Amino acid sequence: MHRIIDRHRPQANGRFSLLARTAAASALAALAASPPAAAQESAGAEKKGFFSVDERSWVVRSEYNAPRNDFNRDFRDIGLARLEVQRAWTLHGPLELRAGGGITYAKGSTAEPFSTAPARNVDVLGFNGGVEARIDLLRLDKVRLFVDGSVNMLWTHGIQFPPGGTGFNGYLRAEPGAMVKLNDCLAFEADYHLSHVSNGAGIVAHNPA
């Protein structure tokens, strides 16, 4: 990641000490030409606001979602692979905001409990986009520990996902994770997330949830 930080540091003023042995008129002129010490201290003490941006970066992330319980493995056996590009703004406080989009590939099948109907294939390629908010629990120079959550939309153009469903699905995600900064321009993140993909239809075979 590329880190862009604006710092305000007071400038040391040694002009008065250098001219202390000159005539009184010269000393007064030097002092008049120099910024007052109080003004310099005020500039140095200037604080950033909570929503000041410390860092801007581009993020390329890949992830894979698999069924997490017996019901999903038996009746919603869907795997989701996602590749996404995000723009991130790390704020002066513990908050980071992100927005982006990418592509999602779903592969698997859905079935109805207590039904003799065969499982339905749900393989599809779609587009996703959304926003994310992150809170850094620990923010050091090279390491961050965080929790975050995101709200996304999954769009499968002209294709119902799953069959009988809709072309639009909500995609919610929450996760803890860690980031390690490799250098001034590159960082690596790893996280474990829980996600929920749904079109709001309830527990039916044409809802991926």
C-alpha positions in Angstrom: 0.0 0.0 0.0 1.1 3.5 -0.6 1.0 5.6 2.5 0.2 9.3 2.2 0.4 11.2 5.5 0.4 14.9 6.0 2.5 15.9 9.0 2.7 19.4 10.6 5.9 19.9 12.5 7.0 23.2 14.2 10.2 24.7 12.7 13.0 25.5 15.2 13.8 29.2 15.3 17.3 30.0 16.3 17.5 33.5 14.7 17.1 35.3 18.0 20.0 33.4 19.7 22.2 34.1 16.7 21.6 37.8 16.8 21.5 38.2 20.6 24.9 40.0 20.7 24.0 42.5 18.0 22.6 45.9 18.5 19.2 46.2 20.1 17.7 47.5 16.8 19.0 44.6 14.8 17.6 42.1 17.4 14.2 43.7 17.3 14.1 43.6 13.5 15.0 39.9 13.6 12.3 39.1 16.1 9.8 41.0 14.0 10.7 39.0 10.9 10.4 35.7 12.7 7.1 33.9 13.3 6.0 34.1 17.0 6.9 31.0 19.0 3.3 30.7 20.1 2.1 30.5 16.5 4.7 27.8 15.8 3.6 25.8 18.8 0.0 26.2 17.7 0.8 24.8 14.3 2.7 21.9 15.8 -0.1 21.1 18.1 -2.7 21.0 15.3 -4.6 17.7 15.5 -6.2 15.7 12.7 -9.9 15.1 12.8 -11.3 11.7 13.3 -12.2 11.4 9.6 -8.9 12.7 8.3 -7.4 10.2 5.7 -4.0 8.9 6.7 -3.7 6.4 3.8 -5.2 5.6 0.4 -4.6 2.3 -1.3 -5.9 -0.1 -3.9 -6.7 -3.6 -2.7 -6.9 -6.8 -4.8 -8.6 -9.6 -2.8 -9.6 -13.2 -3.6 -11.7 -15.4 -1.4 -13.5 -18.7 -1.4 -16.8 -19.5 0.5 -17.8 -23.1 1.3 -20.9 -24.5 3.1 -20.4 -24.2 6.9 -22.9 -26.7 8.4 -24.6 -30.0 7.7 -27.8 -28.4 6.3 -25.8 -26.3 3.8 -23.6 -29.2 2.8 -26.6 -31.5 2.2 -29.0 -29.0 0.6 -27.1 -25.8 -0.3 -23.8 -27.3 -1.5 -22.6 -24.2 -3.2 -19.0 -22.9 -3.3 -18.4 -19.2 -4.1 -15.1 -17.9 -5.5 -14.6 -14.2 -5.7 -12.0 -11.8 -7.1 -12.4 -8.1 -6.3 -10.7 -4.8 -6.6 -11.3 -2.2 -3.8 -10.4 1.4 -3.1 -9.5 1.8 0.6 -9.3 4.9 2.8 -7.6 4.4 6.2 -8.8 7.2 8.5 -6.9 8.8 11.4 -8.8 6.8 14.0 -9.3 3.0 14.0 -11.7 3.1 11.0 -11.1 2.1 7.4 -13.6 2.4 4.6 -13.6 0.5 1.3 -15.7 0.3 -1.9 -15.2 -1.9 -4.9 -16.4 -4.7 -7.2 -15.4 -7.8 -9.1 -16.5 -11.2 -10.3 -18.0 -14.1 -8.5 -18.1 -17.7 -9.7 -20.6 -20.1 -8.0 -20.5 -23.9 -8.4 -22.6 -26.5 -6.8 -26.3 -27.6 -6.3 -29.4 -27.0 -4.2 -32.0 -29.4 -3.1 -35.2 -29.4 -1.0 -35.4 -31.4 2.3 -37.8 -34.4 2.1 -38.1 -34.0 -1.6 -37.5 -36.7 -4.3 -36.7 -34.1 -6.9 -33.1 -34.2 -8.1 -30.6 -31.5 -7.0 -30.4 -28.5 -9.3 -27.2 -27.3 -10.7 -26.3 -23.7 -9.8 -23.0 -23.1 -11.7 -23.0 -19.4 -12.7 -20.6 -16.4 -13.2 -21.8 -13.1 -11.9 -20.6 -9.6 -10.8 -20.5 -8.2 -7.3 -20.0 -4.8 -5.8 -20.4 -3.2 -2.4 -19.0 -1.2 0.6 -17.0 -2.3 3.6 -16.2 -0.9 7.0 -13.2 -2.0 9.0 -12.1 -1.4 12.6 -8.5 -1.9 13.5 -8.2 -3.5 17.0 -4.5 -3.1 16.8 -2.7 -0.7 14.4 1.1 -0.7 14.5 3.5 0.5 11.8 3.8 -3.0 10.2 0.9 -5.0 11.6 -2.8 -4.5 12.0 -5.5 -6.8 13.6 -9.0 -6.0 12.5 -12.7 -6.9 12.3 -14.8 -5.8 9.4 -18.2 -6.2 7.7 -19.5 -5.6 4.2 -22.7 -5.3 2.3 -22.6 -6.4 -1.3 -24.9 -7.2 -4.2 -24.4 -10.3 -6.5 -25.7 -9.9 -10.0 -26.0 -12.8 -12.5 -27.0 -11.1 -15.7 -29.9 -13.0 -17.4 -29.5 -16.1 -15.2 -31.4 -17.0 -12.1 -29.2 -17.9 -9.1 -30.1 -20.5 -8.1 -32.6 -21.8 -10.7 -36.1 -20.5 -9.8 -34.5 -17.6 -7.9 -33.5 -14.1 -9.0 -30.7 -12.4 -10.8 -29.9 -10.3 -7.8 -28.8 -11.6 -4.4 -27.7 -9.8 -1.2 -24.2 -10.8 -0.1 -23.3 -10.0 3.6 -19.9 -10.8 5.1 -18.2 -10.4 8.5 -14.6 -11.4 9.4 -11.6 -11.0 11.7 -8.2 -10.9 10.2 -4.7 -9.5 10.1 -2.6 -7.4 7.8 1.2 -7.3 7.5 2.9 -4.5 5.7 5.7 -5.8 3.5 7.0 -2.4 2.4 5.7 1.2 1.7 3.7 0.0 -1.3 2.6 -3.6 -0.6 0.8 -5.3 2.2 -0.6 -8.8 2.7 -4.0 -9.6 4.4 -5.5 -12.9 5.7 -8.9 -13.4 7.2 -11.6 -15.9 8.2 -15.0 -14.7 7.2 -18.6 -15.8 7.5 -20.9 -14.8 4.6 -24.6 -15.0 3.8 -25.9 -14.9 0.2 -29.7 -14.6 -0.1 -32.5 -13.3 -2.3 -34.8 -13.1 0.7 -37.1 -16.0 -0.4 -36.6 -18.0 2.8 -35.5 -21.6 3.2 -36.4 -22.8 -0.2 -34.4 -24.5 -3.0 -34.5 -21.3 -5.1 -32.7 -19.3 -2.4 -28.9 -19.8 -2.1 -29.1 -19.3 1.6 
